[in-house]
Amino acid sequence: MRISPGIILCCFAAMAQAEPAKIEGVRIWAAPDSTRVVFDVSAPVEHELSLISNPYRAVIDIKDAGLVSQLKQPTAADKFLQAVRSGRHQDDLRVVLDLKKISQAKSFQLKPNRRYGHRLVVDLFSKEAKETTRRSDPEPEAPTQKLRDVVIAIDAGHGGEDPGAQGPGGTYEKHVVLAIAKKVAAMLNKQPGMKAVLIRDGDYYLRLRKRINKARQHKADLFVSIHADSFRDPRVKGSSVFVLSRRGASSEHARWLAERENASDLIGGVSLDDKDEVLASVLLDLSLTASLEASIDVAERVLQDMKKVGKLHKKKVESAAFAVLKSPDIPSILIETAYISNPEEERKLLSQSHQHKIARAISNGLRDYFARHAPEGTLLAERVMHEHLISRGDTLSTIAEQYRVSLNTLREINGLKGDRIRTGQKLTIPLSGG
């Protein structure tokens, strides 16, 4: 009897389908308002997620699956997850997530990408947190409001499931940019009238849109995204500062970087239940003009200070369609501190002293910008409000002495490269001195 090749192929296909899926690893990422549990699976799986009380737990039944590695356990600081355990439920694998409190849960699967294979993702979060993220409209201000601080949102790129770029020595971008972001925030918080908020303060994943929403919840006056990307040529080095482009990237290199950064949501995993947010972000692009003009001004100021730290990749502010910069009501910039793919710059990024220099340059640039462009109703706007009209015989040193301000402060606030001034010129004077 002759067997048809087609029948043989069908048999092999049936055997392949019958082979149990393997759970090859588990990763847990704990954020302040959620916990993500990621199962690395050998193939797409059928699963069922259910929540049970007394005690609180999430149960995931994975059909025809087997566990090939030990289950990772959460840290004590995890706000949602107490423990992870597994067992058999008929022919299925049952994974139980013991919870610390009543929680919401959702699950979805992700296809392989350039970093990971198939994944089953379970997100744990509180009902209150979900409602908060949906309510992004700012609350109305009270009729009588005291002077406030300038608020700057410092966003360390990547995190958790999305490590970002990796240097030749194995350094992850997510770690070094968080270290720099924390230093920038600490420096800004020492400045009277300025307040920095960290969008990501630990090793966990945040969607790009959620980063913007968190900045909006803090009523930020500026959004600063900090990165240390890579390039296919390890010789490429230097710092860059970017703003959003509404038409096209300023260079092929800028376009390439934006495509890599925008892929973060694919790496970290975004479910398909938020298409309305994507549509909303496209519509909101129409109102970006005003914040984009401010973004360019602050970017140019930061770039000048970054030049003092080391080589610039580009001497001008660049533009590209970075999704994380698409906030219509908050001026936003993205800083590439260095190229982690360059061995020399990777070593520098690991240096505490170099991280400090980068952070100092960023914080100085932001401070100098807001010294001249403080929003109305802020302490800085009240402190920097005096203008001096230069008369014949005035010198920068005599003006500094008159107002008890340092020469260096006058130069920085007014964008002067030297001490040359001209009759009729106006100088901004910080009333707090300096």
Secondary structure in CASP SS format (residue, H / E / C, confidence):
PFRMAT SS
TARGET T0000
AUTHOR 0000-0000-0000
METHOD secondary structure of the structure
MODEL  1
M C 1.00
R C 1.00
I C 1.00
S C 1.00
P H 1.00
G H 1.00
I H 1.00
I H 1.00
L H 1.00
C H 1.00
C H 1.00
F H 1.00
A H 1.00
A H 1.00
M H 1.00
A H 1.00
Q H 1.00
A H 1.00
E C 1.00
P C 1.00
A E 1.00
K E 1.00
I E 1.00
E E 1.00
G E 1.00
V E 1.00
R E 1.00
I E 1.00
W E 1.00
A E 1.00
A E 1.00
P C 1.00
D C 1.00
S E 1.00
T E 1.00
R E 1.00
V E 1.00
V E 1.00
F E 1.00
D E 1.00
V E 1.00
S C 1.00
A C 1.00
P C 1.00
V C 1.00
E C 1.00
H E 1.00
E E 1.00
L E 1.00
S E 1.00
L E 1.00
I E 1.00
S C 1.00
N C 1.00
P C 1.00
Y C 1.00
R E 1.00
A E 1.00
V E 1.00
I E 1.00
D E 1.00
I E 1.00
K C 1.00
D C 1.00
A E 1.00
G E 1.00
L E 1.00
V C 1.00
S C 1.00
Q C 1.00
L C 1.00
K C 1.00
Q C 1.00
P C 1.00
T C 1.00
A C 1.00
A C 1.00
D C 1.00
K C 1.00
F C 1.00
L E 1.00
Q E 1.00
A E 1.00
V E 1.00
R E 1.00
S E 1.00
G E 1.00
R E 1.00
H E 1.00
Q C 1.00
D C 1.00
D E 1.00
L E 1.00
R E 1.00
V E 1.00
V E 1.00
L E 1.00
D E 1.00
L E 1.00
K C 1.00
K C 1.00
I C 1.00
S C 1.00
Q E 1.00
A E 1.00
K E 1.00
S E 1.00
F E 1.00
Q E 1.00
L E 1.00
K C 1.00
P C 1.00
N C 1.00
R C 1.00
R C 1.00
Y C 1.00
G C 1.00
H C 1.00
R E 1.00
L E 1.00
V E 1.00
V E 1.00
D E 1.00
L E 1.00
F E 1.00
S C 1.00
K H 1.00
E H 1.00
A H 1.00
K H 1.00
E H 1.00
T H 1.00
T H 1.00
R H 1.00
R C 1.00
S C 1.00
D C 1.00
P C 1.00
E C 1.00
P C 1.00
E C 1.00
A C 1.00
P C 1.00
T C 1.00
Q C 1.00
K C 1.00
L C 1.00
R E 1.00
D C 1.00
V E 1.00
V E 1.00
I E 1.00
A E 1.00
I E 1.00
D E 1.00
A E 1.00
G C 1.00
H C 1.00
G E 1.00
G C 1.00
E C 1.00
D E 1.00
P C 1.00
G C 1.00
A C 1.00
Q E 1.00
G C 1.00
P C 1.00
G C 1.00
G C 1.00
T C 1.00
Y E 1.00
E H 1.00
K H 1.00
H H 1.00
V H 1.00
V H 1.00
L H 1.00
A H 1.00
I H 1.00
A H 1.00
K H 1.00
K H 1.00
V H 1.00
A H 1.00
A H 1.00
M H 1.00
L H 1.00
N C 1.00
K C 1.00
Q C 1.00
P C 1.00
G C 1.00
M E 1.00
K E 1.00
A E 1.00
V E 1.00
L E 1.00
I C 1.00
R C 1.00
D C 1.00
G C 1.00
D C 1.00
Y C 1.00
Y C 1.00
L C 1.00
R C 1.00
L H 1.00
R H 1.00
K H 1.00
R H 1.00
I H 1.00
N H 1.00
K H 1.00
A H 1.00
R H 1.00
Q H 1.00
H C 1.00
K C 1.00
A C 1.00
D C 1.00
L E 1.00
F E 1.00
V E 1.00
S E 1.00
I E 1.00
H E 1.00
A C 1.00
D C 1.00
S C 1.00
F C 1.00
R C 1.00
D C 1.00
P C 1.00
R C 1.00
V C 1.00
K C 1.00
G C 1.00
S E 1.00
S E 1.00
V E 1.00
F E 1.00
V E 1.00
L E 1.00
S C 1.00
R C 1.00
R C 1.00
G C 1.00
A C 1.00
S C 1.00
S C 1.00
E H 1.00
H H 1.00
A H 1.00
R H 1.00
W H 1.00
L H 1.00
A H 1.00
E H 1.00
R H 1.00
E H 1.00
N H 1.00
A C 1.00
S H 1.00
D H 1.00
L H 1.00
I H 1.00
G H 1.00
G C 1.00
V C 1.00
S C 1.00
L C 1.00
D C 1.00
D C 1.00
K H 1.00
D H 1.00
E H 1.00
V H 1.00
L H 1.00
A H 1.00
S H 1.00
V H 1.00
L H 1.00
L H 1.00
D H 1.00
L H 1.00
S H 1.00
L C 1.00
T H 1.00
A H 1.00
S H 1.00
L H 1.00
E H 1.00
A H 1.00
S H 1.00
I H 1.00
D H 1.00
V H 1.00
A H 1.00
E H 1.00
R H 1.00
V H 1.00
L H 1.00
Q H 1.00
D H 1.00
M H 1.00
K C 1.00
K C 1.00
V C 1.00
G C 1.00
K C 1.00
L E 1.00
H C 1.00
K C 1.00
K C 1.00
K C 1.00
V C 1.00
E E 1.00
S E 1.00
A E 1.00
A C 1.00
F C 1.00
A H 1.00
V H 1.00
L H 1.00
K C 1.00
S C 1.00
P C 1.00
D C 1.00
I C 1.00
P C 1.00
S E 1.00
I E 1.00
L E 1.00
I E 1.00
E E 1.00
T C 1.00
A C 1.00
Y C 1.00
I C 1.00
S C 1.00
N C 1.00
P H 1.00
E H 1.00
E H 1.00
E H 1.00
R H 1.00
K H 1.00
L H 1.00
L C 1.00
S C 1.00
Q H 1.00
S H 1.00
H H 1.00
Q H 1.00
H H 1.00
K H 1.00
I H 1.00
A H 1.00
R H 1.00
A H 1.00
I H 1.00
S H 1.00
N H 1.00
G H 1.00
L H 1.00
R H 1.00
D H 1.00
Y H 1.00
F H 1.00
A H 1.00
R H 1.00
H C 1.00
A C 1.00
P C 1.00
E C 1.00
G C 1.00
T E 1.00
L H 1.00
L H 1.00
A H 1.00
E H 1.00
R H 1.00
V E 1.00
M E 1.00
H E 1.00
E E 1.00
H E 1.00
L E 1.00
I C 1.00
S C 1.00
R C 1.00
G C 1.00
D C 1.00
T C 1.00
L H 1.00
S H 1.00
T H 1.00
I H 1.00
A H 1.00
E H 1.00
Q H 1.00
Y H 1.00
R C 1.00
V C 1.00
S C 1.00
L H 1.00
N H 1.00
T H 1.00
L H 1.00
R H 1.00
E H 1.00
I H 1.00
N H 1.00
G C 1.00
L C 1.00
K C 1.00
G C 1.00
D C 1.00
R C 1.00
I C 1.00
R C 1.00
T C 1.00
G C 1.00
Q C 1.00
K E 1.00
L E 1.00
T E 1.00
I E 1.00
P E 1.00
L C 1.00
S C 1.00
G C 1.00
G C 1.00
END
